[in-house]
Amino acid sequence: MDYAQSFAISAAGMAMERTRVDVAALNLANANTMQTPDGVSYRPLRVLTRSMPISTVTPAFATQVDNGINSAQLSFPQTNIEPSGAAPRNVYEPGNPLANAKGFVIYPGVDPAAEMVNMMDAQRAYEANVAAMNVTRALALKTLDIGG
């Protein structure tokens, strides 16, 4: 396997995990923003990930190792950021100037505990991709030492 391909796979994984961390941080930052009287409020986001075959990204890859890996389809992750559709929270705060007629203020439906779990999971997956990249680097350096 080409070392550049291994680096590209790890880099794609790190980019995906970075997106997950960014979205979780954005959701946490807006967890306590209030809805304005005209109904505009923050909508929590989520990251949707799907695999995209490498052959559509880089058609060469040594022509799929001379057509020997046809059964094992290699793929890159592709991410999309979409609104989560979580229901907003109604909090009773009658003294708040943004409260409705019943005294409720509408906050985004962000679950801080779930966002922290997502952030920690993304951090561990990012670290795993860094470790894979370091192993590939070590293998490439060892190959250069052997080939001397």
C-alpha positions in Angstrom: 0.0 0.0 0.0 1.2 3.5 -0.8 2.2 5.4 2.3 0.6 8.6 1.0 -2.7 6.7 0.9 -2.4 5.7 4.5 -1.6 9.3 5.5 -4.7 10.4 3.5 -6.9 7.9 5.2 -5.7 9.1 8.7 -6.0 12.7 7.7 -9.6 12.2 6.5 -10.5 10.5 9.8 -8.9 13.4 11.8 -10.8 16.0 9.7 -14.1 14.1 10.4 -13.4 14.0 14.2 -12.4 17.6 14.2 -15.8 18.4 12.7 -17.5 16.4 15.4 -15.6 18.3 18.1 -16.5 21.7 16.5 -20.2 20.9 16.3 -20.3 19.7 19.9 -18.5 22.8 21.0 -20.9 25.0 19.0 -23.9 23.2 20.5 -22.6 23.6 24.1 -21.8 27.3 23.5 -25.4 27.9 22.4 -27.1 25.7 25.0 -28.4 28.7 27.0 -29.2 31.1 24.2 -32.8 32.3 24.4 -35.4 32.5 21.6 -36.1 36.0 20.5 -39.8 37.2 20.6 -40.0 36.9 16.8 -39.2 33.1 17.1 -35.6 33.0 15.9 -33.5 30.6 18.0 -30.4 28.4 17.7 -31.1 25.0 16.3 -28.7 22.2 17.6 -26.6 20.6 15.0 -25.4 17.0 14.4 -22.8 15.5 12.2 -23.8 12.8 9.8 -21.0 10.6 8.4 -21.1 8.2 5.5 -18.4 6.4 3.7 -17.3 7.5 0.2 -15.3 5.0 -1.8 -11.7 5.9 -2.3 -12.0 5.1 -6.0 -14.3 8.1 -6.5 -11.7 10.3 -4.7 -8.5 9.0 -6.1 -9.1 6.7 -9.0 -5.6 5.5 -9.3 -4.5 3.8 -6.0 -2.4 1.6 -8.1 -5.6 0.7 -9.9 -6.9 -0.8 -6.7 -3.7 -2.7 -6.3 -4.0 -4.2 -9.7 -7.7 -5.0 -9.2 -6.9 -7.3 -6.3 -8.9 -5.5 -3.6 -12.2 -5.5 -5.5 -14.0 -7.3 -2.7 -12.7 -5.1 0.1 -14.0 -1.6 -0.8 -11.8 1.1 0.8 -13.6 4.3 1.8 -13.1 7.8 3.2 -15.6 9.3 5.6 -17.7 12.2 4.3 -19.5 14.4 6.8 -22.6 16.6 6.6 -23.8 19.0 9.3 -27.5 19.1 9.7 -30.0 20.4 12.3 -30.7 17.7 14.9 -34.4 18.3 15.2 -34.3 18.2 19.0 -37.3 19.7 20.7 -36.7 23.1 22.4 -36.7 23.3 26.2 -39.3 25.5 27.9 -38.1 27.0 31.2 -40.4 28.9 33.5 -38.8 32.3 34.0 -41.7 34.8 34.4 -39.3 37.8 35.1 -37.4 37.3 31.9 -38.1 40.0 29.3 -38.1 37.2 26.6 -40.7 35.1 28.4 -44.0 34.4 26.6 -47.4 35.1 28.0 -47.3 32.1 30.2 -43.9 33.0 31.6 -41.8 30.4 29.7 -38.6 31.1 27.9 -37.6 28.8 25.0 -34.1 27.5 25.0 -32.5 25.1 22.3 -32.9 21.4 22.9 -29.2 20.8 23.6 -28.3 18.0 26.0 -25.0 19.0 27.6 -24.2 15.5 28.8 -24.7 14.0 25.3 -22.6 16.7 23.8 -19.7 16.1 26.2 -19.9 12.4 25.5 -19.8 13.1 21.7 -16.8 15.4 22.2 -14.9 12.8 24.3 -15.6 10.1 21.7 -14.4 12.3 18.9 -11.3 13.2 20.9 -10.4 9.5 21.4 -11.1 8.7 17.7 -8.9 11.6 16.7 -6.1 10.3 18.9 -6.5 6.8 17.3 -6.1 8.4 13.8 -3.0 10.3 15.0 -1.6 7.0 16.3 -2.3 5.3 13.0 -0.5 8.1 11.2 2.5 7.8 13.5 2.7 4.0 12.9 2.6 4.7 9.1 5.4 7.3 9.5 7.5 4.9 11.6 7.0 2.1 9.0 8.1 4.5 6.2 11.2 5.6 8.2 12.1 2.0 8.9 11.7 1.2 5.2 14.1 4.0 4.4 16.6 2.7 7.0 16.5 -0.8 5.6 16.8 0.4 2.0 19.6 2.6 3.1 
